[in-house]
Amino acid sequence: MAGILVVDDDPALLRLVALLLRTEEYEVEVASGGNQALQILQTSRPVAILLDLSMPVMSGREFYTAARKIGYTGPIVICSAYGAKEACAELGANAAITKPFDPMILLNTMKLAIA
């Protein structure tokens, strides 16, 4: 199945989300920040990105803009405790999930974004 890039600065959340997606047979790559995620996009084109907004060094908003600028056209789903739905509308992201999230909502949202 297709690969998903999860971008979040919380190591525990990265492990949890990766495990959850892998149980649904998705390939998963993780990045602990925007700069690392941009490096991954240089060599890989994930089918979708799950993106946290609040990260040090490069915010999720900055990463979103940079990813689109370098040509990533796949779906990006915002996942944040603060302003996820507003950022989704502002940036034109495909969907938004508010933290804390129900695992089934995360899985269903990602399936819909990829479909």
Order of alpha helices (4+ residues) and beta strands (2+ residues): beta-alpha-beta-alpha-beta-alpha-beta-alpha-beta-alpha
